[in-house]
Amino acid sequence: MTSGLNPDALANVRAVIAELGLDALAASSPENFTYVTGAHVPTARLLPTRHGFAVTTAAGKQFLVVINLERNLLSAETPIGDIRTYVEFADEPVERFAEELQQEGLERGRIGLDLQYLPAAAFMLLQRALPAAEFVDTTTILGAYRAHKSEAEVAALEKATKGTHRAVLDAMAAARIGESEKVMSDRIAANMFRYGADGTAFMCFGSGRYTHLFHAPAFDWVHVSEGDVVRFDVGGQYGAWSSDFARTYSAGNPTALQKQTYAALIDIETATIDIIRPGIRAEDVFFFCRDQFKAHGLQFYMPHVGHSFGLELHESPMLRAGEKTVLQPGMVFNIEPSTFDEHRVAYHTEDLLVVTETGYRLLTLGLAPRDMPVIGQTIAYPESR
């Protein structure tokens, strides 16, 4: 079964059913499917046309409608024993789903569905198959329940993020001037595997005049030179979970502007993290961080300063203006301020934490050093605080 299964998942699904007056709820996004079933099916994201539905009825009955190729995996990973299948190419997945709803007497029911995930073409087929049914989008409301992590979920996320942090520290200690961005990025990826990852979720890497390309891959034709800023945002895949971690380094001999900008950014991240506690609103974290940028004289451009994190990279609530959600113990957030200096060089740092009863606990190995780190130099693994 997936590491970090939330024991409250079924109760939360039933709460959504009751709140919205549903006859059934079908979790179909890869994240909500995993949350409800406790099963991680890697092909769910890779081949999204292989739709899977985890159905819970108002009466408490649960069953799955999935491709027959995944029956054995699901039988081993989920406590839901009623697994109904379709055959790829021979069957249309949503039509088989409709047939199973009809079999349960739900053809005229009020059905919760992840409409933010299901493609329009598939939804049109579903409406034709069940013209008397009413479909309600439950993507967001079920996602809101996922914001509260169980101890096992927090442990899974902590293991992933600490493994990624170690991978970065080792890789950047081995980095050398003259290496390509791709060589440095590949070293991080290899170390992720070394520290338990199943794969890479994303690898965004930039140096020198390419640091402003925030989500660009590492280029094999860009070689790091002395004086360059090296900025990256990377994530590994650890079963159903992933990591999301950013740091900024110098390639040696940083300018006064680079050192000042970097140190100010670390001060901003530190101050922002230190206000995290139960009872504060998500938007208040955003406004505090924004004001810190103004106080430190740094450019502020971000639509958010962090995000809830779990089965998805960006979960709700986001730390943004207008988000009134109150932080509660068990919520997990990435705090990630970033900025540009006057030469359009980008700086970025990102750390994961969990909200506790009295404040927060870091899930990375520790915050980045305030003095700008240099590639090729070792940073001791700091203790979490």
C-alpha positions in Angstrom: 0.0 0.0 0.0 1.2 3.5 -0.7 3.4 4.9 2.0 1.6 7.7 3.8 -2.0 6.6 3.3 -4.3 8.9 5.2 -6.5 6.9 7.5 -9.1 9.7 7.4 -9.5 9.6 3.6 -12.7 7.6 3.6 -14.2 9.7 6.4 -13.3 12.9 4.5 -14.9 11.5 1.3 -18.1 10.8 3.2 -18.0 14.3 4.6 -17.9 15.7 1.1 -20.8 13.5 0.0 -22.8 14.7 3.0 -21.9 18.4 2.6 -22.9 18.4 -1.1 -25.8 16.0 -0.9 -24.2 13.6 -3.3 -25.3 10.0 -4.1 -21.7 9.1 -4.9 -18.3 10.6 -5.4 -15.8 9.3 -8.0 -12.2 10.3 -7.4 -10.5 10.3 -10.8 -7.5 12.6 -10.8 -4.3 10.7 -10.1 -3.9 12.6 -6.8 -7.5 12.1 -5.5 -7.5 8.5 -6.7 -4.4 7.8 -4.7 -5.8 9.7 -1.7 -9.0 7.6 -1.7 -7.5 4.2 -2.5 -4.0 4.4 -0.9 -2.7 3.0 -4.2 0.0 4.6 -6.4 -0.5 3.8 -10.1 2.5 5.3 -12.0 0.8 5.2 -15.4 -2.1 7.4 -14.1 0.0 10.5 -14.8 1.9 9.1 -17.8 -1.1 7.8 -19.7 -4.1 10.0 -18.5 -6.4 8.5 -21.1 -6.4 5.3 -19.0 -9.0 6.8 -16.7 -9.5 5.3 -13.2 -12.5 6.0 -10.9 -12.6 5.3 -7.2 -16.3 5.4 -6.3 -17.8 5.9 -2.9 -21.5 5.8 -2.6 -23.6 7.7 0.0 -24.4 4.3 1.5 -20.6 3.7 2.1 -20.0 1.2 -0.7 -16.7 1.5 -2.5 -15.6 0.1 -5.9 -13.0 0.9 -8.6 -13.4 1.1 -12.4 -9.9 0.8 -13.9 -8.0 -0.6 -16.9 -7.6 -4.4 -16.6 -3.8 -4.0 -16.8 -3.7 -2.4 -13.4 -6.0 -4.9 -11.6 -3.1 -6.9 -10.0 -1.3 -3.8 -8.8 -4.4 -2.4 -7.3 -5.3 -5.7 -5.7 -2.0 -5.6 -3.9 -2.1 -1.9 -2.8 -5.6 -0.9 -1.9 -8.1 -2.3 0.7 -10.9 -1.7 -1.8 -11.7 -5.2 -3.0 -14.4 -4.5 -5.6 -12.3 -3.8 -8.7 -14.2 -3.6 -12.0 -12.2 -3.3 -15.2 -12.3 -2.2 -18.8 -10.1 -3.3 -21.8 -8.1 -0.6 -23.5 -9.2 0.2 -27.1 -12.1 -2.3 -26.8 -13.9 -0.2 -24.2 -14.4 3.5 -23.7 -13.4 4.1 -20.0 -16.1 6.6 -19.2 -18.8 4.5 -20.8 -17.8 1.5 -18.6 -17.8 3.9 -15.7 -21.4 4.9 -16.6 -22.4 1.2 -16.9 -21.2 0.5 -13.4 -23.1 3.6 -12.0 -26.2 2.3 -13.7 -25.6 -1.1 -12.2 -25.6 0.6 -8.8 -28.9 2.4 -9.5 -27.1 5.8 -9.8 -28.0 6.7 -13.4 -30.2 9.5 -12.1 -27.9 10.3 -9.2 -26.0 13.4 -8.1 -22.4 12.4 -8.7 -19.2 14.1 -7.5 -16.4 14.0 -10.1 -13.0 15.6 -10.6 -14.2 17.8 -13.4 -11.0 19.9 -13.3 -9.2 16.8 -14.4 -11.5 14.9 -16.7 -11.1 16.0 -20.4 -14.1 17.7 -22.0 -14.4 15.0 -24.6 -14.6 12.3 -22.0 -17.2 14.3 -20.0 -19.3 14.7 -23.1 -19.4 11.0 -23.6 -20.3 10.5 -19.9 -23.2 13.0 -20.2 -24.5 11.1 -23.3 -24.3 7.8 -21.4 -26.1 9.2 -18.3 -28.3 12.1 -19.5 -30.4 12.1 -16.3 -27.4 12.2 -13.9 -26.2 15.4 -12.3 -22.4 15.9 -12.1 -20.8 18.1 -9.5 -17.2 19.2 -9.5 -15.6 17.9 -6.3 -11.9 18.5 -7.3 -11.3 21.5 -5.1 -13.3 20.5 -2.0 -11.7 17.0 -1.8 -8.3 18.7 -2.4 -8.9 20.9 0.6 -9.3 17.9 2.8 -5.9 16.7 1.5 -4.3 19.8 2.9 -4.4 18.2 6.4 -1.6 15.6 6.3 -1.5 12.5 8.5 1.7 11.7 10.4 2.6 9.1 7.8 2.1 11.6 5.0 4.3 14.1 6.7 7.0 11.4 7.2 6.9 10.4 3.5 7.2 14.1 2.5 10.1 14.7 5.0 12.0 11.6 3.7 11.6 12.8 0.1 12.7 16.4 0.8 15.6 15.5 3.0 16.8 13.0 0.3 16.6 15.8 -2.3 18.4 18.2 0.0 21.3 15.8 0.5 21.4 15.1 -3.3 21.8 18.8 -3.9 24.5 19.4 -1.2 26.6 16.5 -2.5 26.1 17.5 -6.2 27.1 21.1 -5.7 30.1 20.2 -3.5 31.3 18.1 -6.5 30.5 20.8 -9.1 33.4 22.6 -10.9 33.8 25.8 -12.9 33.6 24.9 -16.6 31.1 22.2 -16.3 27.9 22.5 -18.2 24.6 23.1 -16.6 23.5 19.6 -17.8 26.5 17.9 -16.0 25.6 19.7 -12.8 21.9 18.9 -13.1 22.5 15.3 -14.0 24.6 15.0 -10.9 21.7 16.2 -8.7 19.4 13.7 -10.4 21.8 10.8 -9.9 22.1 11.7 -6.2 18.4 11.7 -5.9 18.3 8.1 -6.9 21.1 7.4 -4.5 19.0 8.9 -1.7 15.8 6.9 -2.5 14.0 8.6 -5.4 12.3 6.5 -8.0 12.7 9.2 -10.7 12.9 12.9 -11.2 9.7 15.0 -11.1 11.3 18.1 -12.6 14.7 19.6 -13.0 14.8 23.4 -13.6 18.4 24.8 -13.8 19.9 28.1 -14.9 23.2 29.9 -14.6 24.6 33.3 -15.6 22.4 35.1 -18.0 20.0 32.1 -18.0 19.0 32.3 -14.4 15.8 34.2 -15.3 14.5 31.2 -17.3 12.8 29.9 -14.2 11.4 26.6 -15.6 14.0 25.9 -18.3 16.0 22.6 -18.3 19.7 22.6 -17.9 21.5 23.3 -21.2 24.4 21.1 -22.2 25.9 24.0 -24.2 25.9 26.4 -21.3 29.1 26.1 -19.3 29.3 27.7 -15.8 31.9 30.4 -15.5 33.5 32.1 -12.5 31.2 34.9 -11.2 28.0 33.3 -12.5 25.0 32.8 -10.3 23.7 29.2 -10.4 20.0 28.8 -9.6 17.9 25.7 -9.6 14.5 24.3 -8.6 14.4 20.5 -8.5 12.2 17.7 -7.5 12.5 13.9 -7.2 9.7 11.3 -7.4 9.3 9.0 -4.4 6.5 6.7 -5.1 3.2 8.7 -4.9 5.2 11.6 -3.3 7.7 14.1 -4.7 10.0 16.8 -3.5 10.3 20.5 -4.4 13.5 22.3 -3.5 15.3 25.4 -4.7 18.7 26.9 -4.0 21.1 29.6 -5.4 24.9 29.3 -5.5 27.8 31.3 -6.8 30.3 29.9 -9.2 33.0 31.7 -7.3 34.1 35.3 -6.7 30.5 36.7 -6.3 30.1 40.5 -6.7 29.0 42.7 -3.8 25.5 43.0 -5.5 25.2 39.2 -5.7 26.1 38.7 -2.1 23.8 41.4 -0.8 20.9 40.3 -2.9 21.3 36.7 -1.9 21.7 37.5 1.9 18.6 39.7 1.8 16.6 36.9 0.2 17.6 34.4 2.8 16.7 37.0 5.5 13.3 37.3 3.9 12.7 33.6 3.7 13.8 33.2 7.4 11.5 35.9 8.6 8.6 34.6 6.6 9.0 31.1 7.9 9.3 32.3 11.4 5.7 33.8 11.4 4.2 30.4 10.4 1.9 29.2 13.1 -1.7 27.9 13.5 -4.3 30.6 13.2 -2.6 32.9 10.7 -4.3 33.3 7.3 -2.5 32.2 4.1 -2.8 35.6 2.6 -1.2 37.2 5.7 2.0 35.1 5.0 1.9 36.5 1.5 1.5 40.2 2.6 4.2 39.8 5.3 6.7 38.4 2.8 5.8 41.1 0.2 6.5 43.8 2.9 9.8 42.2 3.7 10.9 42.5 0.1 10.1 46.3 0.3 12.0 46.6 3.6 15.1 44.9 2.1 14.9 46.9 -1.2 14.4 43.8 -3.4 12.2 43.5 -6.4 8.9 41.7 -5.6 7.0 40.1 -8.5 5.5 36.8 -7.2 1.8 35.9 -7.4 2.4 33.7 -4.4 5.2 33.1 -1.9 4.6 29.5 -1.3 2.1 26.7 -1.6 0.6 23.7 0.1 2.4 20.5 -0.9 1.5 16.8 -1.0 0.4 14.5 -3.7 0.4 17.5 -6.0 3.2 20.1 -6.4 0.8 23.0 -5.9 -2.0 22.1 -3.6 -4.6 24.4 -1.9 -4.2 26.7 0.0 -1.7 28.8 -1.9 0.1 31.5 0.1 -1.3 34.4 -2.1 -3.4 37.5 -1.8 -7.1 36.7 -1.4 -6.5 33.3 0.2 -8.4 33.4 3.5 -7.7 29.8 4.6 -6.4 29.7 8.2 -3.3 27.6 8.7 -3.8 24.6 10.9 -1.5 21.9 12.4 -0.7 19.2 9.9 -0.6 21.5 6.8 2.6 21.3 4.8 4.0 24.2 2.8 6.8 25.2 0.6 8.1 28.7 1.2 9.8 30.0 -1.9 10.8 33.7 -2.2 12.6 34.7 -5.4 13.8 37.9 -6.9 16.0 39.5 -9.6 18.9 41.9 -9.2 19.4 45.0 -11.4 21.1 42.9 -14.0 18.1 40.5 -14.3 20.0 37.7 -12.5 17.5 35.5 -10.6 17.8 34.2 -7.0 15.5 31.6 -5.5 15.4 29.5 -2.3 12.7 27.0 -1.2 12.1 25.0 1.9 9.4 22.6 3.1 7.8 22.8 6.6 4.8 21.4 8.5 2.6 23.5 10.7 2.7 22.3 14.3 0.6 23.1 17.4 3.0 25.9 18.4 4.5 27.0 15.1 6.3 25.0 12.5 9.0 22.3 11.9 11.3 22.3 8.9 11.2 19.2 6.8 14.4 20.0 4.8 17.8 19.6 6.5 17.8 23.3 7.3 17.7 26.7 5.6 20.4 27.8 3.2 23.4 29.6 4.7 23.1 33.4 4.7 26.6 33.8 3.1 26.2 32.9 -0.6 27.5 29.3 -1.0 30.0 28.5 -3.7 30.1 25.5 -5.9 32.8 23.0 -5.1 32.6 23.8 -1.4 31.1 21.5 1.2 28.1 22.6 3.3 27.6 20.5 6.4 24.2 19.0 6.8 22.5 21.4 9.2 20.0 20.1 11.7 16.3 20.7 11.3 14.9 23.2 13.8 
